Amino acid sequence: MLKDIHQLCSQKFLQLCKSNSHVNTKTKANWRTRLTNHYSTQATYHNIFDRNAKRLQKERAARNPDVKLYDYLKEEVGFRLADRILDIKREFGNAADIGCSRGFLSKHIMAESVQHLTLCDTSPTMLAQAQGTPGLKMTRLEVDEEQLDFPDSSLDLVISSLSLHWVNDLPSCFSRVIKSLKPDGVFIASLFGGDTLYELRSSLQLAEIERKGGIAPHISPFAQIRDIGALLNRAGFTMLTIDTDEIVVGFPTMFELMWDLKGMAENNAAFNRPAHISRQTLLAASAIYKELYAKDDGVTGTFQIIYFVGWKPGPNQPKPLERGSGNISLKDLGKIIETGGQKQHVDVEVLGRICPAKVSNTYLKASLLSRKFFLNINKKISH
């Protein structure tokens, strides 16, 4: 509707231009070009983060002689994510680590699980510092996470640890990942969630409102867990598993937290970040931080980590039953347990397939048997 109105107004303007002799042919051609391209040159996303600034920040952090002092958070998240990879009892031929940083994932990937691992990062210094386990074949590739160019259906596994939250166009990144995966390939990653550093964000905002009368974006925006699930579904991933974890770290003051963020290369890289922040604002923010979030002679900083696992559709993957095909009601579960017999085993198998939560049949059987035990105990007590 708005497009039709715009075109109608444009036609009226061109007719007016034809009637006016002072409007030359070049002006008319330029106007027609603007009208033609008005709806075709709009970007589908906006660049929020300065990728070149982030690359320089990572290079600076990697060349710091004390870089290992700031690896504690990414080491912990890399270990937890590697544990999720080892839970998949499968040997992967080709794998890629997107945004590998200093090898916080590759040092936990065993050669028995992955035959060949490609490390990808924008920082050549961090790529050189990344190491793997004995026997693991690795290839280092200096490439931006937003410009992945793997051949279609060439990877069995794609992993990423605390890197994707700096990507401007996540839908396009996820689309490239699923194209590069083979059927039944898996994408496992972690990134910072929306509640990360909420203490620092609120303290800086309150301090700037008090000192400047407004706020500036000192903390980069982070994605919410619901947004990650929607983007993965949009890209075509199936059998999604998404969960969050919070890591709370203690610091003497707010300034040690900010110094550690710089050492991790996790300082702000948004285009609209302010060039500097005044000393008065920093001192006020530190006082507010200590007043609101003090604990054990210091302050705390919260890091929300989003973990997700997504699979590319494949012919051998389990398919959900058609809607309405279930013949057992959960309200009859107690009666089925009391009757026991062969019917209980069959019902458990069916229930394991129709249960909306992804719970294994073994766990479900154990739960049912434990409930049957307590039902028998209650019967004896009532008698």
Residue pairs with C-beta under 8 A, 6 or more apart in sequence:
3 39
6 38
7 35
10 31
10 35
13 31
14 28
14 31
14 32
17 23
17 27
17 28
17 31
18 28
44 169
45 168
45 169
45 171
45 172
46 168
47 168
47 271
48 168
48 220
48 221
48 270
48 271
49 166
49 167
49 168
49 220
49 269
49 270
49 271
50 269
50 270
50 271
51 122
51 144
51 146
51 166
51 168
51 269
53 269
54 122
54 166
54 265
54 269
55 122
55 123
57 262
57 265
57 267
57 269
58 101
58 121
58 122
58 123
58 125
58 126
58 265
59 123
59 124
59 125
59 126
60 265
61 67
61 70
61 262
61 263
61 264
61 265
62 102
62 123
62 125
62 126
62 129
62 265
63 125
64 70
64 263
66 263
67 102
67 129
67 263
69 263
70 260
70 263
70 264
71 102
71 104
71 264
72 249
73 247
73 249
73 264
73 303
74 101
74 102
74 104
74 161
74 162
74 264
75 104
76 247
77 104
77 161
77 162
77 190
77 247
77 305
78 104
78 105
78 107
78 108
78 161
78 162
79 104
79 108
80 190
80 245
80 305
80 307
81 105
81 159
81 161
81 188
81 189
81 190
81 307
82 105
82 108
82 109
84 188
84 307
84 309
85 109
85 113
85 157
85 159
85 188
86 110
86 113
88 186
90 113
91 112
91 113
91 114
91 115
92 113
92 114
92 115
92 156
92 157
93 115
93 116
93 156
94 115
94 116
94 118
94 154
94 155
94 156
94 157
95 109
95 114
95 116
95 117
95 118
95 155
95 156
95 157
95 158
95 159
96 117
96 118
96 120
96 150
96 155
96 157
96 158
96 159
96 180
97 105
97 106
97 117
97 118
97 119
97 120
97 159
97 160
97 161
98 120
98 145
98 148
98 158
98 159
98 160
98 163
98 164
98 177
98 189
99 120
99 121
99 122
99 145
99 160
99 161
99 162
99 163
99 164
99 166
100 106
100 119
100 120
100 121
100 126
100 127
100 130
100 161
100 163
101 121
101 123
101 126
101 130
101 161
101 162
101 163
101 265
102 126
102 129
102 130
103 119
103 129
103 130
103 131
103 132
104 161
104 162
105 159
105 161
106 117
106 119
106 130
106 131
106 132
106 133
106 136
106 138
107 131
107 132
107 133
108 133
109 117
109 132
109 133
109 136
110 133
110 136
111 133
111 134
111 135
111 136
111 137
114 136
114 157
115 137
116 137
116 138
116 139
117 132
117 136
117 137
117 138
117 139
118 138
118 139
118 140
118 141
119 127
119 130
119 138
119 139
119 140
119 141
120 141
120 142
120 143
120 145
120 148
121 127
121 130
121 142
121 143
122 142
122 143
122 144
122 145
124 142
127 140
127 141
127 142
128 140
130 138
130 140
132 138
143 149
145 160
145 163
145 164
145 166
145 167
145 173
146 167
146 168
146 169
146 172
146 173
148 173
148 176
148 177
148 180
149 176
150 176
150 180
151 180
152 179
152 180
153 179
153 180
153 181
153 182
153 183
154 180
154 182
155 180
155 181
155 182
155 185
156 181
156 182
156 185
156 186
157 185
157 186
157 187
157 188
158 177
158 180
158 181
158 185
158 186
158 187
158 188
158 189
159 187
159 188
159 189
160 188
160 189
160 190
160 191
161 189
161 190
162 190
162 191
162 192
162 305
163 191
164 170
164 173
164 189
164 191
165 191
165 192
165 220
165 222
165 223
166 220
166 269
167 173
170 223
170 231
171 231
171 234
171 235
174 187
174 231
174 232
174 234
174 235
174 237
175 235
175 236
177 187
177 235
178 187
178 235
178 236
178 237
178 310
178 312
181 187
181 312
182 312
183 312
183 313
183 314
183 315
184 311
184 312
184 313
184 314
184 315
184 316
184 317
185 311
185 312
185 314
186 309
186 310
186 311
186 312
187 237
187 308
187 309
187 310
187 311
187 312
188 307
188 308
188 309
189 307
189 308
190 305
190 306
190 307
190 308
191 222
191 223
191 228
191 305
191 306
192 222
192 303
192 304
192 305
192 306
193 222
193 223
193 224
193 225
193 244
193 304
193 305
193 306
194 221
194 222
194 223
194 224
194 225
194 304
195 222
195 246
195 302
195 304
196 222
196 302
196 303
196 304
197 219
197 301
197 302
197 303
198 302
199 289
199 292
199 293
199 299
199 300
199 301
199 302
200 218
200 219
200 254
200 257
200 258
200 289
200 301
201 218
201 219
202 292
203 254
203 285
203 286
203 288
203 289
203 292
203 293
204 215
204 218
204 219
204 277
204 281
204 285
205 215
206 285
206 288
207 281
207 282
207 284
207 285
207 288
208 214
208 215
208 216
208 281
208 285
209 215
210 284
211 278
211 280
211 281
211 284
212 281
216 273
216 274
216 277
217 268
217 270
217 272
217 273
217 274
218 268
218 273
218 274
218 277
219 268
220 268
220 269
220 270
221 270
222 304
223 306
225 242
225 244
225 306
228 242
228 306
228 308
229 240
229 242
229 308
232 240
232 242
232 308
232 310
233 240
235 310
236 312
236 313
237 310
237 311
237 312
238 310
238 311
238 312
238 313
238 317
239 309
239 310
239 311
239 317
239 358
240 308
240 309
240 310
241 308
241 309
241 310
241 358
242 306
242 307
242 308
242 309
243 306
243 307
243 308
244 304
244 305
244 306
244 307
245 304
245 305
245 307
246 302
246 303
246 304
246 305
247 302
247 303
247 305
248 300
248 301
248 302
248 303
249 257
249 300
249 301
249 303
250 295
250 296
250 298
250 299
250 300
250 301
251 257
251 260
251 298
251 299
251 300
251 301
252 297
252 298
252 299
253 286
253 289
253 290
253 298
253 299
254 285
254 286
254 289
254 290
254 299
255 282
255 286
257 299
257 301
258 267
261 267
289 299
290 299
293 299
293 300
311 317
320 353
321 353
321 354
326 350
326 354
327 350
328 336
328 347
328 350
328 351
328 354
330 351
333 351
333 368
334 371
334 375
336 343
336 344
336 347
337 344
337 368
337 371
337 372
337 375
338 372
338 375
340 372
344 368
348 361
348 364
348 365
348 368
349 361
351 364
352 359
352 360
352 361
352 364
355 364
